[in-house]
Amino acid sequence: MIHLNFTISNPWSDRWNTIWYKNGSISRHKAWEFNGYQTHDIVEVSCRLSFTGDHAGLHMMIGLFGYAVELHIYDTRHWNYETNTWEVYD
């Protein structure tokens, strides 16, 4: 996993609300989400890329002055840590 994150938060705020949420399927086991949030962060830049683990994929978030947008492209399967394989529930 690669995870890069830079955040400056407002310590006197606990605001976190979803403004909008869009999602869909790319293929049988791949999906996407595009979300907007009200947050307590003044600045936020986050990028995470994983190839194994639950819902592995690309996750990016960019925020400024209490508002953020998130893009998440991920695998809908769950990771079995005992066998190091994907579990598929059809």
C-alpha positions in Angstrom: 0.0 0.0 0.0 1.1 3.5 -0.7 -0.5 6.3 1.4 0.3 10.0 1.1 -1.5 12.4 3.3 -1.3 16.1 4.2 -4.0 17.6 6.5 -4.4 20.8 8.5 -7.5 20.5 10.6 -9.5 23.0 12.7 -9.2 21.7 16.3 -12.4 23.5 17.4 -14.6 21.9 14.8 -16.1 18.4 14.6 -18.1 19.0 11.4 -18.5 16.1 9.0 -21.4 15.9 6.6 -22.0 14.3 3.2 -23.1 16.9 0.7 -23.6 14.5 -2.3 -22.7 10.9 -3.2 -22.5 9.3 -6.6 -21.4 5.7 -7.4 -21.5 3.1 -10.0 -20.0 -0.1 -11.4 -17.0 -0.3 -13.8 -17.0 -4.1 -14.2 -18.0 -7.2 -12.3 -15.7 -6.6 -9.3 -14.7 -2.9 -9.8 -16.7 0.1 -8.7 -16.4 3.9 -8.3 -17.6 6.6 -5.9 -17.5 10.3 -6.2 -18.4 12.2 -3.0 -18.6 15.8 -1.6 -18.2 16.6 2.1 -18.3 19.4 4.6 -15.3 18.8 6.9 -13.3 20.3 9.7 -10.2 20.4 7.6 -8.6 23.6 6.4 -6.4 21.8 3.9 -6.5 18.1 3.0 -4.7 16.2 0.3 -4.7 12.4 0.4 -3.9 9.6 -2.0 -4.0 5.9 -1.2 -3.2 3.0 -3.5 -3.5 -0.6 -2.4 -3.5 -3.9 -4.4 -4.6 -6.2 -1.6 -6.9 -5.9 1.4 -10.6 -5.2 1.6 -11.7 -2.9 -1.2 -8.3 -2.4 -2.6 -7.9 0.3 -5.2 -7.3 4.1 -5.6 -8.6 6.6 -3.1 -8.0 10.3 -3.5 -9.4 13.2 -1.5 -8.8 17.0 -1.9 -10.2 19.5 0.5 -9.9 23.3 1.1 -11.6 25.5 3.7 -14.0 22.9 5.1 -15.1 21.3 1.8 -13.7 18.2 0.2 -14.2 16.0 -2.8 -13.3 12.3 -2.8 -12.8 9.8 -5.7 -12.6 6.1 -4.9 -12.1 3.4 -7.5 -12.0 0.0 -5.7 -12.5 -3.7 -5.8 -15.8 -4.9 -4.4 -14.4 -8.2 -3.2 -13.1 -8.9 0.3 -9.6 -10.1 1.0 -9.0 -13.4 2.9 -5.9 -12.8 5.0 -5.6 -16.5 5.8 -5.3 -17.7 2.2 -4.1 -14.4 0.6 -6.8 -14.5 -2.0 -10.0 -12.6 -2.9 -13.3 -13.9 -1.5 -16.2 -13.7 -4.0 -19.8 -13.9 -2.8 -22.0 -14.5 -5.8 
